[in-house]
Amino acid sequence: MATLYANSHLAEEPDTQHPAVAPANSPATSIEPAREVADKTANKTAPPRPGKLAGRIKAMLAPVFGVIAFLALWAVLAPQVDTSLGALPGPGEVAGQGAALFEEWSAARDAEAQFHADQDIRNAAAIASGNPAAVQDFEYAGPPTFLDQILTSLKTVGLGFILATLVAVPIGLLAGLSPLFNAAINPLVQIMKPVSPLAWLPIVTMVISAMITGADPLLPKAFVISALVVMLCSLWPTLINTAVGASSIDRDLLNVGRVLKLGWFAKLTKLVLPTSLPYIFTGMRLSLGVGWMVLIAAEMLAQNPGLGKFVWDEFQNGSSQSLARIMFAVIVIGLIGFLLDRGMMALQTLVSRNRTI
């Protein structure tokens, strides 16, 4: 939209920035521009300075040394901490349990494949004997593995985050553009924002349990409950940041929109959204992080499928391997949260690259 704003003055103000063109054989036109182009090309192709290169290397190595130092400190101090399940596991034990969890997942996949293969053999024999009524189509009912729990949590937080974004962005835009609407909803936002997910969970559970009563619902009840708790707790950062972005739009742009007689939809897509985009994505990043933390707590409390339930089940199990598995799950939860944040940053970069303002 900045292009439209600039172009609106072209017909009013003559172009006085460009002097008259010099003759083709003039040194000012034949030598100087070529020299400038050569200098720019050399600057682009020149290798980085030694000082700058050293700074980049240090910036890359600093996180590596930080992680190595943390692992070394963990390995030294862990055996000195005694718990009810024995000494605190070190990095090696935790990594070993991670490998064991992967082996359990691989064994479960083999068992599931064998189950379906045996069922297909029985169904083929029943059809060959002329007894199609004996054909079975059972689902594998084995317990979910650690990787299955990860996938379930990702699906749940994804649904909750999408619902939160669909609710928060329109309300935030309206609040940013209308001071009256902003004043009306501000008390509600300030009251609802600090409510803990542990307080929302019983309310959502009772409401969803009353609404979903069928024997075979489209979505599992526990999945819907966890996703709605994530939505209720994570929509506020997106809503607030969107309102701030919409209210910070340059008034000159709005004036240009009035001059060009833009409709409300064109005003929204050409002026408001491009200006608010950085704020919206900042809010979405915060909401996604909040939603991921809320989900783990909700799964632990409600015993809904996911990583939170895995952690709680291992805690209740109380075996010698449980503590190492819990610590591995904690590391995985942190890594997934980090990757979700990086993914949102990459999406912001991709969308911002195509902005029209």
C-alpha positions in Angstrom: 0.0 0.0 0.0 3.0 2.3 0.4 3.2 2.0 -3.4 -0.3 3.3 -3.8 0.5 6.1 -1.4 3.6 7.1 -3.3 2.0 6.9 -6.7 -0.8 9.3 -5.6 1.7 12.2 -5.7 3.3 11.4 -9.0 0.7 13.4 -11.0 1.0 16.4 -8.6 4.7 16.8 -8.2 7.0 17.0 -11.1 10.1 14.8 -11.2 13.0 17.1 -10.2 15.3 14.4 -9.0 16.9 13.5 -12.3 19.2 16.0 -14.1 19.4 16.2 -17.8 21.0 13.3 -19.5 24.7 13.9 -20.5 26.1 13.0 -23.9 26.9 9.4 -24.4 30.6 10.0 -24.6 30.7 12.1 -21.4 33.0 10.8 -18.7 30.3 11.3 -16.1 28.1 8.8 -17.9 30.6 6.3 -19.3 33.1 5.9 -16.5 31.5 6.7 -13.1 28.5 4.5 -13.3 30.6 1.6 -14.5 32.9 2.2 -11.6 30.0 2.2 -9.1 28.7 -1.0 -10.6 32.1 -2.6 -10.3 32.5 -1.5 -6.7 29.1 -2.9 -5.8 29.8 -6.2 -7.5 33.2 -6.5 -5.7 31.5 -5.8 -2.4 29.0 -8.6 -3.0 31.6 -11.2 -4.1 34.3 -10.3 -1.7 34.9 -12.8 1.1 33.9 -11.7 4.6 36.5 -9.8 6.6 38.5 -11.9 9.1 37.1 -10.2 12.1 33.5 -10.7 10.9 34.2 -14.3 10.0 35.7 -14.9 13.5 32.6 -13.4 15.0 30.3 -15.7 13.0 32.3 -18.7 14.1 32.1 -17.7 17.7 28.4 -17.1 17.4 28.0 -20.7 16.0 30.2 -22.4 18.5 28.9 -20.6 21.6 25.6 -22.7 21.7 27.5 -25.9 21.1 29.9 -25.2 24.0 26.9 -24.2 26.2 25.2 -27.6 25.5 28.4 -29.5 26.1 29.0 -27.7 29.4 25.5 -28.4 30.5 25.7 -32.1 29.7 29.1 -32.4 31.5 27.7 -30.7 34.6 24.6 -32.9 34.4 26.8 -36.1 34.2 28.9 -35.0 37.2 26.1 -33.9 39.5 23.4 -36.5 38.6 24.9 -39.4 40.5 25.0 -37.3 43.7 21.2 -36.7 43.7 19.3 -39.5 45.3 15.6 -40.0 44.7 13.0 -42.6 45.7 13.8 -44.4 42.5 17.6 -44.3 42.9 20.2 -41.8 41.7 19.2 -39.2 39.2 19.8 -40.5 35.7 22.7 -39.0 33.7 22.7 -38.1 30.0 23.8 -41.6 29.0 20.9 -43.3 30.8 18.4 -40.8 29.5 19.6 -41.3 25.9 19.5 -45.1 26.4 15.8 -44.9 27.4 15.2 -42.8 24.4 16.6 -45.5 22.2 14.5 -48.1 24.1 11.4 -46.1 23.5 12.1 -46.1 19.8 12.7 -49.8 19.8 9.3 -50.2 21.6 7.7 -48.2 18.8 9.4 -50.3 16.1 8.2 -53.5 17.8 4.7 -52.2 18.1 4.6 -51.3 14.4 5.8 -54.9 13.6 3.1 -56.3 15.8 0.4 -54.2 14.2 1.6 -55.2 10.7 1.5 -58.9 11.8 -2.0 -58.4 13.2 -3.4 -57.0 10.0 -1.5 -59.7 7.9 -3.1 -62.5 10.0 -6.5 -60.8 9.7 -6.2 -60.6 5.9 -5.2 -64.3 5.8 -8.3 -65.2 7.8 -10.6 -63.0 5.7 -9.2 -64.6 2.5 -9.8 -68.1 3.8 -13.4 -67.1 4.9 -14.1 -65.8 1.4 -12.6 -68.8 -0.3 -14.7 -71.1 1.8 -17.9 -69.3 0.9 -18.5 -67.7 4.2 -18.2 -63.9 3.7 -20.0 -63.2 7.0 -16.9 -64.3 8.9 -14.8 -61.5 7.4 -13.4 -59.3 10.1 -12.2 -55.7 10.1 -10.8 -55.1 13.5 -8.5 -52.2 14.4 -5.2 -52.9 16.2 -5.8 -52.3 19.9 -2.2 -52.2 21.2 -1.2 -49.6 23.7 0.1 -46.3 22.2 3.8 -45.9 22.1 5.9 -42.8 22.9 5.9 -41.7 19.3 2.2 -42.2 19.0 1.8 -39.9 22.1 3.9 -37.2 20.4 1.8 -37.4 17.3 -1.4 -37.1 19.4 -0.1 -34.0 21.2 0.9 -32.4 18.0 -2.5 -32.9 16.5 -4.2 -31.6 19.6 -2.1 -28.4 19.9 -2.5 -27.9 16.2 -6.3 -27.9 16.4 -6.3 -25.7 19.5 -3.9 -23.2 17.9 -5.9 -23.0 14.7 -9.1 -22.4 16.7 -7.4 -19.8 18.8 -6.1 -18.0 15.8 -9.5 -18.0 14.0 -11.1 -16.4 17.1 -8.3 -14.0 18.1 -7.3 -12.4 14.8 -10.8 -11.1 13.8 -11.5 -9.8 17.3 -8.1 -8.3 17.6 -8.5 -6.4 14.3 -11.9 -5.1 15.3 -10.5 -4.0 18.7 -7.6 -2.2 17.1 -9.8 -0.4 14.6 -12.6 0.5 17.0 -11.7 2.2 20.3 -15.3 1.7 21.5 -15.2 -2.1 20.9 -11.7 -2.2 22.4 -13.0 -0.5 25.6 -15.9 -2.9 25.7 -13.9 -6.1 25.6 -10.8 -5.0 27.5 -12.2 -5.9 31.0 -13.2 -9.4 29.7 -9.7 -9.9 28.2 -7.9 -8.8 31.4 -10.1 -11.1 33.5 -9.9 -14.2 31.3 -6.3 -14.0 30.3 -4.7 -15.1 33.6 -7.1 -18.0 34.2 -5.1 -21.3 34.6 -5.8 -24.2 32.3 -6.4 -26.3 35.4 -9.5 -24.1 36.1 -10.8 -24.3 32.5 -10.4 -28.1 32.3 -13.4 -29.1 34.5 -15.7 -26.6 32.8 -14.7 -27.7 29.3 -14.9 -31.4 30.3 -18.5 -31.1 31.6 -19.6 -29.0 28.6 -18.1 -31.3 26.0 -19.3 -34.5 27.9 -22.8 -33.1 27.7 -22.5 -32.2 24.0 -20.8 -35.3 22.7 -22.9 -38.3 23.8 -22.7 -40.5 20.7 -21.0 -43.9 20.8 -18.8 -43.1 17.8 -18.2 -39.3 17.6 -16.3 -37.7 14.7 -13.5 -36.6 17.0 -12.6 -38.4 20.3 -14.0 -36.6 23.4 -10.6 -36.3 25.1 -9.1 -34.8 21.9 -11.8 -32.1 21.7 -11.5 -31.3 25.4 -7.7 -30.8 25.3 -7.9 -28.8 22.1 -10.5 -26.4 23.5 -8.5 -25.9 26.7 -5.5 -25.0 24.5 -7.6 -22.6 22.6 -9.0 -20.8 25.7 -5.6 -20.4 27.2 -3.6 -19.5 24.1 -5.8 -17.0 22.2 -5.0 -14.0 24.3 -1.4 -13.2 23.1 -2.6 -13.2 19.5 -5.7 -11.1 20.3 -3.7 -8.5 22.2 -0.9 -8.2 19.7 -3.3 -8.1 16.7 -5.2 -5.2 18.4 -1.9 -3.4 19.0 -0.9 -3.9 15.3 -4.2 -2.7 13.9 -4.3 0.4 16.1 -0.7 1.4 15.1 -1.5 1.8 11.4 -0.3 5.0 9.9 -3.1 7.5 9.7 -1.7 8.7 6.3 -2.5 5.3 4.9 -6.0 5.4 6.2 -6.4 8.9 4.6 -5.1 7.5 1.3 -7.7 4.7 1.6 -10.4 7.3 1.9 -9.1 9.3 -1.0 -9.1 6.1 -3.2 -12.6 5.2 -1.8 -11.5 1.7 -0.8 -14.2 -0.6 0.6 -13.9 -2.1 4.0 -12.5 -5.4 2.6 -9.9 -3.6 0.4 -9.0 -1.5 3.4 -8.6 -4.5 5.5 -6.5 -6.5 3.0 -4.5 -3.7 1.5 -3.9 -1.5 4.6 -4.6 -3.0 8.0 -3.4 -6.6 7.5 0.0 -5.8 5.9 0.7 -3.3 8.7 -0.5 -5.6 11.5 1.2 -8.8 10.1 4.4 -8.6 12.3 2.3 -8.0 15.4 0.0 -10.9 14.5 2.8 -13.3 14.0 4.4 -12.2 17.3 1.2 -13.0 19.0 0.8 -16.3 17.2 4.3 -17.4 18.3 3.5 -16.5 21.9 0.1 -18.3 21.6 1.7 -21.5 20.2 4.2 -21.6 23.0 1.5 -21.1 25.6 -0.7 -23.7 24.0 2.1 -26.3 24.0 2.7 -25.8 27.8 -1.0 -25.8 28.5 -1.5 -29.0 26.6 1.0 -31.0 28.6 -0.6 -29.8 31.9 -4.1 -30.6 30.6 -3.1 -34.1 29.4 -1.5 -34.9 32.8 -4.5 -33.7 34.8 -7.3 -35.2 32.6 -5.3 -38.3 31.6 -6.0 -37.5 27.9 -3.8 -39.2 25.4 -0.6 -37.4 24.7 2.9 -36.6 26.1 1.4 -35.4 29.3 -0.3 -38.7 30.0 2.9 -40.5 29.1 4.8 -38.5 31.8 2.1 -39.1 34.4 1.9 -42.8 33.6 5.7 -43.2 34.0 5.5 -41.3 37.3 2.8 -43.6 38.5 4.7 -46.7 37.3 7.6 -46.0 39.6 10.0 -48.4 38.0 13.8 -48.0 37.8 13.5 -46.8 34.3 10.6 -44.3 34.9 12.8 -41.3 35.9 15.0 -41.6 32.9 12.0 -41.9 30.6 10.4 -38.8 32.2 13.5 -36.8 31.7 13.7 -37.9 28.1 10.1 -36.9 27.6 10.9 -33.5 29.1 13.7 -33.0 26.7 11.5 -34.0 23.8 8.8 -31.6 24.9 11.3 -28.7 25.0 12.7 -29.6 21.6 9.3 -29.8 20.0 8.4 -26.4 21.5 11.6 -25.0 20.1 10.9 -26.5 16.6 7.3 -25.1 16.7 8.7 -21.6 17.4 11.2 -21.9 14.6 8.6 -23.1 12.2 6.4 -20.1 13.1 9.3 -17.8 12.5 9.9 -19.4 9.1 6.3 -19.0 8.2 6.4 -15.3 9.2 9.5 -14.8 7.0 7.7 -16.4 4.1 4.6 -14.4 4.4 6.4 -11.1 5.1 8.4 -11.6 1.9 5.2 -11.4 -0.1 3.7 -8.4 1.7 2.4 -5.6 -0.5 3.2 -2.8 1.9 
